[in-house]
């Protein structure tokens, strides 16, 4: 059994845990925004002190932060999916191979609307 299926099963059985992960994702998002807005001048001056080391550290922390937000949202939203749905999905824009950014955005928007309808 994959880790994805284990997490889905656990979050379906314990909806409060899934709600907690959704709340953690929102708190992490707005906490990150608050920290960036309130401390941007200190971080920029720190990055200028030794750019070779500090810039990759800041970029790595931001990537880790985005990964955690995405992970928490996925764990929180797992309780809404059907039982037979697989763990890994993609939206039509990536499967169709459309090179246009406009087509990619409309495919993504259509995918998000379908996901929203499924979760209501």
N, C-alpha and C positions, 0 to 999 in steps of 0.2 A: 504494500500500500504506500502510495507516495505521500510526501509531506503535505502537499496541497490538499489531497483528499482528507487527511487527518485533521487539518485545520478547518476545512469546511464542515466536517462532521462535528467537531467540537464546538464551533461557533453556532451551528444550528441547534445543538442541544442546550447550549448555555448562551442565550441571547443577550444577557447582561454583559457577558464578556465581550461579545461583538459590539455592543453599544459602547463599552468602555474604549475599545480600540478606535471606533469612529470618533469618539470624543478626544482621544489622544491625538489623532491625526489633525483635528481642527485646532486643538490647543498648540500643537507643534507648529502648524502653519502660521497662526497668528502670533505665537511667541517669537518665531523667527522674524516675521515682519517687524514686530516691535523692537527686537534687538538690533536689526539692521537700521531702522530709522533712528533709534536713540543713540547708537554707538558708531555710526558710519565714519565720522571724522577720526575717532581714535583708531579704528581698524585700518583706515586708509593710511594714516601716519605710521602705524605699525608695519603695514605692508611695504611702505617706502623705505623703512629702515634697512631691510634686507630682503629685497624683492625676489631673489633667487629661491629662498627657502619659504618665505611667508606667503607668497602668492599661491603656490601649489597647496599649501596647508589650508588656506581659505577656500580655494576651489574644491579641495577634497571634503572639507566640512560641509560645504553647500551641497555637494553631490550626495553625501551621506544623509544629510537632512532631507533632501528630496526623496531619496530611496526609502527612508523611514516613514515619511508621510504616505507615500504610495503603498508601502507594505501595510501600514495600519488601516488605510482605506480598503485595501483588498480583504484583509481579515474581517473588518467590520461589515463589508458588503457581502460576504460569502453566505450569510444566512438567507439571502433572498433568491439564490439560484436554484434551478431545478436539480433534482437528484442525478439525472443522467447527463447533465452538462459536464463537459470536460474541464480540465484545469487551465488550459492554455488556449486563448482565443486571439483573434486579430480582427480588425475591421476591414471592410471591403477595399478601402483605399490602398492598403498594403498588399492585398491579394491580387488586385486587378492590374497592378503595375503602371498605373497612370502617373506620368511624369509631371503633370501640371499641379502647382500648389493649390490652385482654386478647386480642382477636382478632388484633391486629397482632403482639403478642408470640408467640402460638402459631404464627402463620404464619411468623414469622422463625425460631422454634425448629425447625419442621418443615423449613424451607429449609436451615438449618445441618446438620440430621441428614442430609438428602439429599446435601449437599455432602460431608459426612464419609464417607458410604458410597461416593460416587463416587471419592474420593481414596485409598481403601484398596486 
